[in-house]
Amino acid sequence: MEHIELAGIHSGDSACVIPPLTIAQVHLDTIEEYTRRIAVELNVVGLMNIQYAIANDTVYVLEANPRASRTVPLVSKVTNVSMARIATQVMLGAKLSEMNLRPRQYPHYGVKEAVFPFNMLPEVDPLLGPEMRSTGEVLGLADCFGLAFYKAYQAAGLTLPKEGAVLVTVADRDKETALPAIRKLHEMGLTILATENTAAFLEGRGIAARRVKKLHEGRPNITDALANREVQLVINTPSGKESIYDDSYIRTAAIKYKIPYITTAAAAVAAAEGIRAARERAGA
């Protein structure tokens, strides 16, 4: 499964897609070979969970665990391969060579999305990081990635809007990465609300944005817009050390008012694709 969020977000908290979308075939071949060699060297009989990262055109092994992970049922569902059954048969003495296993092509996509308990912990900042915070996961299936992502988000209790307004407040380091998503949302007719710096960035690239004040800048501000249901989606990547002002109130307010929220640029790109696919399907 290919992670949607980049390295730095715990794998249990990252959305994932199968088949992979953006991994080059040469890297897939390398991953397959590395997996085979590690399994043989460790004498693994049964299931094994390996995490890889690709940087500067090089495949790195992050960790290899000779055990199942909680994604096994989801992968089995998407591929129609009962991995737990196969692993049990192997541990009891069966041979993989006798099971008629072969590479397959799939006409659909499966997207795993994590489920978080933040709605029951309203004062907790839902920011993602290397520490796993999810308590479960759901699966979206569709014939295209965008719709599968949309369904997965919906199953997790965060239905992405097909119209309305999107609040965008993005850290400087994420602006270029998030730009294609914001442009796509704007082209679909969604209203873009943005804080001063983000609005200036977007307007410089031909995207109209309605300015909204941060909490310390006076009223009406972001929290007023969220409380008044003027916003249907929040895209907020944390400023961290880039700002002297804490922006966690944006994310906690989104939870309080039950507004879907996104905290990484990569997820914003996937969400925009999901909204586009859902709108097209609804209009078909």
N, C-alpha and C positions, 0 to 999 in steps of 0.2 A: 504494500500500500504506500502511495506517495503522500507525504505530509503536505498540507496546504500552508500551515504556519511554518516558518523557517526554524532552523536549529536555535535553541535558546528557550523555546516553549516545550514543556514536557510532552513526550509523545502521547501520553494518556489524555492530554488536554487539547491536542491538535486535531483538527479535522483531517481526514485522510480520504483518498480516492483510489479506487481500483476499477479497471486497469489504470496505471499511471498515465498522467497527461503530458508531462514536460521532460521526462527523463529520456535521454538519447539512448538508442539501441545499444551503442557501444558500452554505455554504463550499465544497462540492464544485463548485458552479457557478462560484464565484470562482476556484478552483484551475484549472478547465478553461480559463477565459478568460485568466487570467494565463499559463498554459502556452502557449496559442495565440499570444498577443501576443509573448511572449519568443522563441518559435521563429521567428516571422516577422521580428522585429527583428534577430535574430542570424543570420538566413538559414541556419538549420540544415537540412541535408539528411541524413536518417538518424535515428539515435537521439539522445535527449537525456534527461538525468537531472536532475530538479529536486527540491530538498528545501524543504518548507514547514513553518511552525510557526503554530499558532493560539493567540493569547493575547488575553484581554479582547474576545472576539468579533471579532477582526481577524486576517486572514490575512497572514502575513509570508513573503517569499521569503528563504530562508537562502542558497541557492546554486543556480546553474544550470550544469550541465556538458554541453557538446555532445559527449557520448560515451555509450557503453553502460555499465551497471553490472553487477555480478555477479548482481544479482537478475533480470536479463532472462530467463534460462532458466526461473526459477521462475514469474514472471508469465506467461510464455508457456504453461507447463504448466497453470496454474490456469485461464487464459482460453481455452486452445486456439487461441491466435493466435500464429503464428510470427513474432515481432517482428524477429528477425535477418534472416529471409528478406525480409520486407517492406522493412526498411531497406536491404538490399542492392539490391533491385529499384528503390527510389527513387533511390539513388545512381547507378544505371545508366540513369536517365532515365524510369522509370515514374511515373505520377501516382496519388496517393492516391485521387483522385476516380474512378479506374477500377477500384478494388479492392473495391468493395462492402463497405466498412468501415462499421460502425454500432455504436451503444451496445448493450450486451447485459446481460441479467440472468442471474445464475448461481444454481443450486440448491445450491451447495456453498461451503465456505470453504477457503482455503489459508492456512496459517500457516508463515512462514519462521522458523526458529530458528537462531541462530549456533552454531557448533562451536568450542570453545576448546581450547587445548593444555595446560590446567592439570594434567591427570592425568599429564603427562610432566614437569611443572615443579612438584613438590609443595610447594616453599617459596615459591612466588609467590602473593601475595594475588589472588584472582580477582575483585576489585572492579571494576565497570564504570565507565567515565568517558568523557571526550571523545576519548581516544586509542584507536584501534581495536586490539583484541587477538585477535579471532577469526581462525581460519585456514580457515574454510569455513562452509557452511550446509546445512541440510536442510529438507525440506518435509513438512508434514502436511496431508492432505486428508480432509475429512469433511463431512457434511451439516449440522453445527452447529459454531460456533466452538470451544466447549469441547473437543469430541473432536478437532478438528483441532489445537488447542494441545497436547493430551495426546500425540497421535501425533508431533508435531514434537519435543517434549521427549524422547520415547522414542527417536526416530531419532538424537537428539544424544547418546544414551547416558545419559540421566538420567530413568529411568522414575519417574513420580510415583506414590506409594503410594495404594492405595485404602482402606487401614486402617492402624492402628498409631498412632505418636506423632509429633507435630510440635513441634520446638523453635522457639520464637519469642523473638527478642530484637530489638526494633525501636527505632530512635531516636525521640526525642520528636516530631520534625517529621513522622514517617511513621506515627505511631500511628493517627490518625483515618483515614488513607487505607487502611491495611492492615486496619482493624477488620472491614469486611464479609467479607474473605477468611477471617480467623480465625474469625469467627462461623459462616460456612458450613462450615468444616472441623469445628468443634465440634458443629454440628447433625448432621453426618454420622456422628458417633460417634468421630472421631479424638481421641486424648488430646492435650491441649495442655500442653507443658512451657514454662515461661517464667522469665526472670530476674526479680528482685524488682520492679523498677519496671514492667516490662511486665505481670507478673502482677497487680499492684495495679490497673493501668489496666484490664485485662480483667475482673477481678472486679467493679470498679465499674460495669461495663456488662453484668453478668450472665453472664459466661463463666468457668467454672471452669478454673483453671490450676494445675498442679503446679509448685511452685517448684524451681528448679535453680540451684546456685551458679555464679558466674563463677570463672574460674581463680584470681583473687587472693583469693577468699572462703573457700577451704578445700576439703575433699573430703567426699563425692563431688561432682564438679563437671561442667561441660559436657563437657569432654574425656573424662571417665570414662563419661558417658552415651553419647557417640558411639562410644567404643572398645568398649563393651559391647553395641552394637547395640540400645540402648534407643530410638533415634530413627530414624525412617524418612524424615524430611524436615526440612530446616533453612530457616527464614525469618529472615534476618539482614540488617537494613539498618545501614550503618556509623554509629557514633556521631560519628566525626570529632572536632571540637573540643568537642563536647558532653560528652565524657568524658576524664578523664585516663588512662584505661586503654585500651590497644590491643585491639580485638576481632578483629583479623585471624586470630587463632589459631582462632576458631570456623570460619571459612570454609576455612582450610587443613586443619583436622582433618576437615571434611566431605569434602574431596577425598581425603584420605589413606584414609578408611574407606569411600570410594565411596558416600556418602550424597547424594542429590539436594539441591541448595541453591538458594536464591533470594535475590537481594541488592537487589531493588527492590520497593516496595509495589505498583506497577502489575503486575509479574509475579506477585506473590502473589495478587492478585485473579484474574488469568487462570488461574493454576494451580488455584485452588480451583474455578473453573468447569470446568476440564478434569477434575479428579478427580470432580466431581459427574456430568459427562456420561459418563465412563468407567464409573463405578459403575452408572449407570442402564442403560447399554448392556449391561453384563455381566449385569444382572439381568433383561433383557428376554427 
